[in-house]
Amino acid sequence: MKNTFLLTVPVILMLLPWLSVSFAQHYIPGYLPEGAIARFGKGYPFNFEYSSDGTKLAVASTIGIWIYDTRAGGQELDLLTGHTHYVSRVIFSPDGKTLASICRWEDYTVRLWDGVTGAPKAILVGHTGEINTIVFSPDGKTLASASGNIRLWDGVTGESKATLTDHRGSVKVLAFSPDSSRLASGGADEVIRLWDVATGELLLTFAAHANAVDALMYSPDGEKIASQGLDGNVCLWNAQTGEFLHLLSDWTKEIASIDFSKDGETLATAYYDGTIQLWNTDTGEPLKTVNAGTKLYSLYYAPDGRTFVCDDDDGTILLYKANSGELLHAFKVPTGSVGNMGYSPDGQILVGADEFGLHFWDIDTGQLLQTITGYSEVINSVVYSPDGHTLVSLAGALRFWDIETQKLLRTFTPESSVRSIAYSPDGQTLACGTRDNAILLWNVSRWQQRTTLEGPTTDGVSSVVFSPDGQMLASGSWSKYNSICLWDVHTGELLKTLVGETSGILTLVFSPDGKRLASGGDDGAIRFWRVATGELLKTVETEADSIDSVAYSPDGKTLVSTGNHRGNDIRFWDVDTGELLKTIATKTGAYRVVYSPDGRTLASGGSGEVSVWDAATGERLKIFTGHIEDGVNSVAFSPDGKTLVSGGRDSTVILWDLTK
């Protein structure tokens, strides 16, 4: 199930015009890494929650926890950092005095923060695997966290209270009873367990499902427990005795989400087939069926119980009247994919989040009240314009940045997902390779599409690169057939399809004189081609499973490559002979590599690090850390060689100063 978050009425006053003024004015401690001169983006948002008094909004992202003051127009108060990987969930205690966060990947700690000042309070250590969820008890005295076991912590100090180990396998879901006395848990072992919170004693165990327990919740009065399993069943149980009460759904329909109405008299179930079923929780009888007509994911009741919402697979949030199932409004998020959604506590405001921001609607009128932007998907590529004045980042959408002012100039979201981008040498054209096998050529100054190139490739355009004179464009595809094409940029004519490539293409580069083309693919080989004839000149077999990045030295004599071999080392090859000249052992890996304009250094992006190397000796000259550990997808030198830009899986772009 998707995360839910509750928002208070003051949220409608929020306005975050991301980069509407110089971005430097928005820098707060923890945001700009050492050695960086600018950073674009707030990361990818995973989870959102408001403090109980509605004065603060916490956003869990790939780079930390953003804290906003809702009373000051959404002013950024703090960026809480300390987790070693993405922050997957953040929650406030019921009194708002404590903030708890987890990181599902590699960092197996729970962290507590002061909910007022943002100061770190405690690091809770004890889990040895991925932490799936955390939840405060309604009275705020206990915090529960789940991985392969369940840990109970003091909700204020973080002191360990108990470790619950009876589950076999990963514990996926937790739910406190309304009076905070019991904890229900479910997970991969297909059973539900009830625990005494004060003593940690196991009270009840009941075999609930024929597959993992995927959702678990108490009814508002605490008398019933509803469970959803990966076996497709939805069950109601007596919360005191564990007695099975009703089977509300079975495996014949694939279940997406469940929720109790606020009076507890109804349980709503949403299905992937586009239907919503309302059930009487006392009798287990169906009350009403609502047909949404599209695949559904999550379902939540409003706090006042008047409405409920579902989100579908085309980025629409559907708002229904709770008692009749009447469709009241359909709210669309711009990106076509809803990440989270939730209500304000009074049920008047609906919030939908996608990878780019949060969108706020008035429940009664359907009016869009506000949008908070600044977040993005993973940064797949970053490129400088040839004059060095503009930077383009690719993360689902294309964003154009003014380097001097650090302002966002334009955002463009094509209908088809863009997978690769390249500037023409004169800076007038931007080529975009799409998932739908097309190449879009855009006039950058007029922002008009010049033409669309469509060839024999399949499986999407993975790489595009202009020849040094700008007359030709090479494109690569993930397909093993017709994977490299050469195009006339001015006429759009397909000039050649290179024959001899038997792998999907991951990277392409022209030699500085434009006479050769080097390609790297998913078979671990590097191939050199004669551009004039399309002839395959040489195939260099490497020890890699794939070649992820290749770059020519400015003199055209050497090619460097990175790939899936020996920790993603950097390898230097003689272009004429194919001989391996030397290897740089990066230790942290190298996913992308590029030469500086003068050829004296090269830069690589690896597992959270950006490194600058002496091209002649292989000595590491600089190392920049600031991206999260998961990886740096793209690096590029500015045309003058004074700045290095990197784009990471943490969904941010960082400019690094090379002059110091």
Stockholm file with secondary structure:
# STOCKHOLM 1.0

chainA/1-660         MKNTFLLTVPVILMLLPWLSVSFAQHYIPGYLPEGAIARFGKGYPFNFEYSSDGTKLAVASTIGIWIYDTRAGGQELDLLTGHTHYVSRVIFSPDGKTLASICRWEDYTVRLWDGVTGAPKAILVGHTGEINTIVFSPDGKTLASASGNIRLWDGVTGESKATLTDHRGSVKVLAFSPDSSRLASGGADEVIRLWDVATGELLLTFAAHANAVDALMYSPDGEKIASQGLDGNVCLWNAQTGEFLHLLSDWTKEIASIDFSKDGETLATAYYDGTIQLWNTDTGEPLKTVNAGTKLYSLYYAPDGRTFVCDDDDGTILLYKANSGELLHAFKVPTGSVGNMGYSPDGQILVGADEFGLHFWDIDTGQLLQTITGYSEVINSVVYSPDGHTLVSLAGALRFWDIETQKLLRTFTPESSVRSIAYSPDGQTLACGTRDNAILLWNVSRWQQRTTLEGPTTDGVSSVVFSPDGQMLASGSWSKYNSICLWDVHTGELLKTLVGETSGILTLVFSPDGKRLASGGDDGAIRFWRVATGELLKTVETEADSIDSVAYSPDGKTLVSTGNHRGNDIRFWDVDTGELLKTIATKTGAYRVVYSPDGRTLASGGSGEVSVWDAATGERLKIFTGHIEDGVNSVAFSPDGKTLVSGGRDSTVILWDLTK
#=GR chainA/1-660 SS CCCBCCCCGGGGGCCBCTTSSCGGGGCCTTTSCTTEEEEECCCCEEEEEECTTSSEEEEEETTEEEEEEGGGTSEEEEEECCCSSCCCEEEECTTSSEEEEECCSSCCCEEEEETTTCCEEEEECCCCSCCCEEEECTTSSEEEEESSSEEEEETTTCCEEEEECCCSSCEEEEEECTTSSEEEEEETTSEEEEEETTTCCEEEEEECCSSCEEEEEECTTSSEEEEEETTSCEEEEETTTCCEEEEEECTTSCEEEEEECTTSSEEEEEETTSEEEEEETTTCCEEEEEECSSCEEEEEECTTSSEEEEEETTSEEEEEETTTCCEEEEEECTTSCCCEEEECTTSCEEEEEETTEEEEEETTTCCEEEEEECCCSCCCEEEECTTSSEEEEESSSEEEEETTTTEEEEEECCSSCEEEEEECTTSSEEEEEETTSEEEEEETTTTEEEEEEECSCCSCEEEEEECTTSSEEEEEESSSSSCEEEEETTTCCEEEECSSCCSCEEEEEECTTSSEEEEEETTSEEEEEETTTCCEEEEEECSCSCEEEEEECTTSSEEEEEESSTTTCEEEEETTTCCEEEEECCSSCCSEEEECTTSSEEEEECSSEEEEEETTTCCEEEEEECSCTTCEEEEEECTTSSEEEEEETTSCEEEEECCC
#=GC SS_cons         CCCBCCCCGGGGGCCBCTTSSCGGGGCCTTTSCTTEEEEECCCCEEEEEECTTSSEEEEEETTEEEEEEGGGTSEEEEEECCCSSCCCEEEECTTSSEEEEECCSSCCCEEEEETTTCCEEEEECCCCSCCCEEEECTTSSEEEEESSSEEEEETTTCCEEEEECCCSSCEEEEEECTTSSEEEEEETTSEEEEEETTTCCEEEEEECCSSCEEEEEECTTSSEEEEEETTSCEEEEETTTCCEEEEEECTTSCEEEEEECTTSSEEEEEETTSEEEEEETTTCCEEEEEECSSCEEEEEECTTSSEEEEEETTSEEEEEETTTCCEEEEEECTTSCCCEEEECTTSCEEEEEETTEEEEEETTTCCEEEEEECCCSCCCEEEECTTSSEEEEESSSEEEEETTTTEEEEEECCSSCEEEEEECTTSSEEEEEETTSEEEEEETTTTEEEEEEECSCCSCEEEEEECTTSSEEEEEESSSSSCEEEEETTTCCEEEECSSCCSCEEEEEECTTSSEEEEEETTSEEEEEETTTCCEEEEEECSCSCEEEEEECTTSSEEEEEESSTTTCEEEEETTTCCEEEEECCSSCCSEEEECTTSSEEEEECSSEEEEEETTTCCEEEEEECSCTTCEEEEEECTTSSEEEEEETTSCEEEEECCC
//
